[in-house]
Amino acid sequence: MSKKLSIFIDESGDFGPFKAHAPYYLITMILHNQDIDISDNIKGLESHLHNLNFDYKAVHTGPIIRREEIYKTMRMEERKRIFHALFNFARRLDFNYICTYVDKKDCEDVIAMTSKLSRNLANTINSNSDFFNSFDEIVIYYDNGQVELTKIITTVFNVFYSNVEFRKVLPVDYKLFQVADLICSLELLSLKADAKAFTKSETEFFSTPRDFRKNYLKPLLKKKL
């Protein structure tokens, strides 16, 4: 039987010009060995969310923290319970992840940004070649939300591998896609914590950067390649 690797991709940022309130562009990839069954974990998460009276198909980390979209009428306690349900689901799962980013102030235009992101992603994959080469097939899941990123992903992976397949998906379709969103958000918050740039909503949700790193970032960094 062939050994398959599923890769779920999420991004934070856009390819527009640098803006002080959103200086970074991140790419996060959840790496899951398909031989590892997570169906019981998924059932547990769905049951937990149902018990919280949260019957939406997808959990979106950023809006939870910022109290936006479907979360705008929820109290802090309610939002934290939903966040912790997804966070603990991710913490217990057996997977790895990679994350790369650029600071947009170092990119003079979209061409430079695309070049730097492509190079960073290629270097990250190359430095973990033993891991990727241990699989016979690679299936990449992305929602094609940004055309520029879709081009980067397809180009870089096709350079390294001939056994790669690309599938367009929606966040509601896969819980691991929502985990990619969670970890991408936490990696962004890590950069903001280092820059002492937590917003009011982020401070209210996580308290201090130190508490954020200890309680949320550190447990998931163990899964980072």
C-alpha positions in Angstrom: 0.0 0.0 0.0 1.2 3.5 -0.8 1.9 5.9 2.0 0.1 9.2 1.5 0.7 12.6 3.0 -2.1 15.1 3.2 -1.2 18.8 3.3 -3.7 21.4 4.3 -2.7 25.0 3.6 -3.8 28.3 5.0 -2.4 31.8 4.6 -2.5 35.0 6.5 -2.1 38.3 4.7 -2.4 39.4 1.1 -0.2 40.4 -1.9 -1.0 44.1 -1.7 1.4 46.8 -0.5 2.9 46.9 3.0 0.5 48.2 5.7 1.7 48.8 9.2 -1.3 47.0 10.8 -0.7 43.9 8.7 3.0 43.7 7.9 3.4 39.9 7.5 2.4 37.2 5.0 2.4 33.7 6.3 1.9 30.2 4.8 1.1 27.3 7.1 0.9 23.7 6.1 -0.6 20.9 8.2 1.1 17.6 7.4 -0.9 14.5 8.1 0.0 10.9 7.4 -3.2 9.3 6.1 -2.3 6.1 7.8 -3.2 7.8 11.1 -6.9 7.6 11.8 -8.3 10.7 13.3 -12.0 9.9 12.9 -12.6 9.5 16.6 -10.9 12.8 17.3 -13.2 14.5 14.8 -16.3 12.9 16.3 -15.2 14.1 19.7 -14.7 17.7 18.5 -18.1 17.7 16.7 -19.8 16.4 19.9 -18.0 19.0 22.0 -19.0 21.8 19.7 -22.6 20.6 19.7 -22.7 20.6 23.5 -21.5 24.2 23.3 -24.5 24.9 21.1 -22.2 25.7 18.2 -23.6 24.0 15.2 -21.7 25.7 12.5 -19.6 23.5 10.2 -16.3 25.4 10.6 -14.5 27.2 13.4 -12.5 30.3 12.3 -9.9 31.4 14.8 -9.3 35.1 13.8 -13.0 36.1 14.0 -13.3 34.3 17.4 -10.5 36.4 18.8 -11.7 39.7 17.2 -15.4 39.0 17.9 -16.4 39.2 14.3 -18.9 37.5 11.9 -20.9 34.8 13.6 -19.1 35.5 16.9 -19.9 39.2 17.2 -22.8 38.6 19.6 -21.0 36.0 21.8 -19.6 36.7 25.2 -15.9 36.2 25.8 -16.6 33.0 27.8 -18.5 31.5 24.9 -15.8 32.4 22.3 -13.1 31.0 24.5 -14.9 27.7 24.9 -15.2 27.3 21.1 -11.5 28.3 20.7 -10.4 25.8 23.3 -12.4 23.0 21.7 -10.5 23.5 18.4 -7.2 24.1 20.2 -7.4 21.0 22.3 -8.5 19.0 19.3 -5.3 20.1 17.5 -3.1 19.6 20.6 -4.1 15.9 20.8 -3.8 15.1 17.1 -0.8 13.4 15.6 0.5 15.7 12.8 3.3 18.0 11.9 3.4 21.4 10.4 5.6 23.9 8.7 5.2 27.6 8.5 7.1 30.3 6.5 6.6 34.0 6.3 7.9 37.3 4.9 7.8 40.7 6.3 6.3 42.8 3.6 8.3 45.9 4.3 11.3 43.9 3.0 9.5 43.4 -0.4 9.5 46.3 -2.8 6.7 44.9 -4.9 4.6 41.8 -5.5 7.3 40.2 -7.7 9.8 40.4 -4.9 7.3 39.1 -2.4 6.4 36.2 -4.6 10.1 35.4 -5.2 10.9 35.5 -1.5 7.9 33.4 -0.5 8.7 30.8 -3.1 12.4 30.7 -2.0 11.4 30.4 1.7 8.9 27.6 1.0 11.4 25.7 -1.2 14.1 26.0 1.5 11.7 24.8 4.2 10.6 21.8 2.1 14.2 21.0 1.1 15.4 21.1 4.7 12.8 18.5 5.6 13.3 16.4 2.5 13.6 13.1 4.5 10.1 13.6 5.9 8.5 14.4 2.6 10.4 11.7 0.7 9.1 9.1 3.1 5.7 9.3 1.4 4.7 7.7 -1.9 2.0 10.3 -2.7 1.3 13.8 -1.6 -2.2 15.4 -1.7 -2.4 19.1 -1.2 -5.6 20.7 -0.1 -6.2 24.5 -0.5 -9.2 26.6 -1.1 -7.5 28.6 -3.9 -8.4 31.7 -2.0 -5.4 33.6 -3.5 -4.3 33.1 -7.0 -0.7 34.2 -6.3 -0.4 31.6 -3.5 -1.9 28.8 -5.6 0.8 29.5 -8.3 3.5 29.4 -5.7 2.3 26.1 -4.2 1.9 24.4 -7.5 5.2 25.6 -8.9 7.3 24.8 -5.8 5.9 21.3 -5.1 6.0 20.3 -8.8 9.7 21.2 -8.8 10.4 18.8 -6.0 7.9 16.0 -6.5 6.2 14.2 -9.4 3.8 12.4 -7.1 1.8 15.4 -6.0 -2.0 16.0 -6.4 -3.8 19.3 -5.8 -7.4 19.5 -4.6 -9.6 22.6 -4.1 -11.5 22.3 -0.8 -13.6 24.5 1.6 -12.8 24.9 5.3 -16.1 23.3 6.2 -15.0 20.1 4.5 -12.0 19.2 6.6 -11.2 19.8 10.3 -7.5 19.8 9.5 -8.1 22.8 7.2 -9.5 24.5 10.3 -6.4 23.4 12.3 -4.3 25.1 9.6 -6.3 28.3 10.1 -5.7 28.0 13.9 -2.0 27.4 13.7 -1.5 30.1 11.0 -3.3 32.6 13.4 -1.1 31.5 16.4 2.1 31.8 14.3 1.0 35.3 13.3 0.3 36.2 16.9 3.8 34.9 17.8 5.3 37.5 15.4 3.1 40.2 16.8 4.1 39.2 20.4 7.7 39.5 19.5 7.1 43.0 18.0 5.0 44.0 21.1 2.1 44.6 18.7 -0.8 42.8 20.3 -4.1 44.5 19.5 -6.7 45.3 22.2 -8.8 42.3 21.3 -5.8 40.0 21.3 -4.7 41.2 24.7 -8.3 40.7 26.1 -8.4 37.2 24.7 -4.9 36.0 25.7 -3.8 38.4 28.4 -0.1 38.9 28.0 2.2 37.7 25.2 4.0 35.5 27.9 0.7 33.8 28.7 0.0 33.3 25.0 3.3 31.7 24.4 3.1 29.4 27.4 -0.5 28.3 27.2 -1.1 28.2 23.5 1.9 28.5 21.3 4.3 26.2 23.2 2.1 23.1 23.2 1.7 23.2 19.4 5.3 24.1 18.5 6.2 20.5 19.4 4.5 19.6 16.2 6.5 22.0 14.0 9.2 20.5 11.7 
